[in-house]
Amino acid sequence: MLILPSANRVYAGASVELTAAELAVFSAAVLGGGLSEAKPTELGGVSYLAFESDPLTPRAAAFLANVSGCYALFEVSQGLLRPVEIPRLDRYDDDLITIQKYPGKTNEQFTKLLLNVTLMTSAFASEMLDRKLAVLDPLCGRGTTLNQALMYGYDAAGVDLDQKDYDAYTTFIKAWLKRKRIKHKTDYDGPVRREGKTVGRRLQVSVAASKDDYRTGQTQRLDVVCADTTRAREFFKPGSFDVVVTDAPYGVQHGSRSSATALARRPLALLAAAAPAWATLLRPGGAVGVAWNALVASRDATASVLADAGLEPVDSGPYRQFRHRVDQGITRDILVAGKP
Ligand SMILES: C[S@@+](CC[C@H](N)C(=O)[O-])C[C@H]1O[C@@H](n2cnc3c(N)ncnc32)[C@H](O)[C@@H]1O
């Protein structure tokens, strides 16, 4: 596997280890454990990640095509590289994911890794290529996870308390859909009221990748709410998501952005307050994947918070290999937990 050149910049040297761990998770979940441990190797002066397996079926290659760090895949035979076809799920132009730039954005490649690893841990891993899954990011910021979910053809829902983030994302996505002439319909765009009081704002859009899909009702739903995530149950039905994927506040200031709440400066307290709601919104068999700053909350403490919400943290083998340095104040880690 040739790793995306941008990955080196994103992960400051950890891209090989992270991609190897992601491959191990894919192998266990959907490839029958058929890949050997991936190791860095050099061929003709270029770095690759090498692994052994039986000849890849087209379906196995289609899974590997979506590995976040995968740039190209080759079969090595008699010292020569033969390209393997990698049909990605991606159904929109990739500027959907790359245009928005702002302090505090979760890197898009890392977001894809987190979504993949969470999906692979859920009971629906084998359906990744076949079904329209439903993804919730309950701390969605300006929508990096939502855009990745749309890219895969899934339904995407998000919650964020920060009105500036909500406004920036909804403005972006409406303009983008229009400019790209993507068939869509706004189902709702306005305040959410409960008992005469405004408790948030909401944008609901149905989107289709082609006119035919739109005509035949094969639409994806984008649903974004501006509200406190601890109230997420008020906006969605229990059991309506296959995966919950989120990048928690880092407990440090991001450039000029102020934290939305006092809880945002205490990420563990925020997780503890919100995880029960998130767990309720998951279908049985679903999984939660959280990224957080391991310098402000330990892995054990984060796992306990998810376990207290009735989830089952997965903490073996490759799942312990996602920890990586982002900058001086942030060392990011991932924790995934399943809903029984
Ligand atoms: C690390 S950022 C997520 C960034 C996002 N993945 C992106 O790329 O734009 C964490 C987000 O949590 C939000 N947040 C903090 N406390 C919250 C709360 N109580 N309810 C909802 N959102 C909250 C912040 O506004 C911030 O956007």
PDBQT file of the ligand as one rigid body, heavy atoms in Angstrom, charges set to zero:
ROOT
HETATM    1  C1  LIG A 401     -12.733  19.238  18.638  1.00  0.00    +0.000 C 
HETATM    2  S1  LIG A 401     -14.165  20.158  18.212  1.00  0.00    +0.000 S 
HETATM    3  C2  LIG A 401     -14.868  19.205  16.875  1.00  0.00    +0.000 C 
HETATM    4  C3  LIG A 401     -14.410  19.730  15.554  1.00  0.00    +0.000 C 
HETATM    5  C4  LIG A 401     -15.098  19.070  14.376  1.00  0.00    +0.000 C 
HETATM    6  N1  LIG A 401     -14.782  17.661  14.289  1.00  0.00    +0.000 N 
HETATM    7  C5  LIG A 401     -14.686  19.792  13.106  1.00  0.00    +0.000 C 
HETATM    8  O1  LIG A 401     -13.838  19.281  12.349  1.00  0.00    +0.000 OA
HETATM    9  O2  LIG A 401     -15.185  20.909  12.858  1.00  0.00    +0.000 OA
HETATM   10  C6  LIG A 401     -15.281  19.886  19.541  1.00  0.00    +0.000 C 
HETATM   11  C7  LIG A 401     -16.622  20.571  19.387  1.00  0.00    +0.000 C 
HETATM   12  O3  LIG A 401     -17.420  20.329  20.557  1.00  0.00    +0.000 OA
HETATM   13  C8  LIG A 401     -18.334  21.401  20.667  1.00  0.00    +0.000 C 
HETATM   14  N2  LIG A 401     -18.934  21.374  22.013  1.00  0.00    +0.000 N 
HETATM   15  C9  LIG A 401     -18.325  21.572  23.202  1.00  0.00    +0.000 A 
HETATM   16  N3  LIG A 401     -19.205  21.416  24.222  1.00  0.00    +0.000 NA
HETATM   17  C10 LIG A 401     -20.404  21.100  23.654  1.00  0.00    +0.000 A 
HETATM   18  C11 LIG A 401     -21.703  20.787  24.159  1.00  0.00    +0.000 A 
HETATM   19  N4  LIG A 401     -21.944  20.779  25.466  1.00  0.00    +0.000 N 
HETATM   20  N5  LIG A 401     -22.685  20.488  23.284  1.00  0.00    +0.000 NA
HETATM   21  C12 LIG A 401     -22.446  20.481  21.946  1.00  0.00    +0.000 A 
HETATM   22  N6  LIG A 401     -21.248  20.773  21.409  1.00  0.00    +0.000 NA
HETATM   23  C13 LIG A 401     -20.233  21.075  22.242  1.00  0.00    +0.000 A 
HETATM   24  C14 LIG A 401     -17.474  22.605  20.363  1.00  0.00    +0.000 C 
HETATM   25  O4  LIG A 401     -18.289  23.709  19.974  1.00  0.00    +0.000 OA
HETATM   26  C15 LIG A 401     -16.571  22.085  19.246  1.00  0.00    +0.000 C 
HETATM   27  O5  LIG A 401     -17.106  22.421  17.985  1.00  0.00    +0.000 OA
ENDROOT
TORSDOF 0
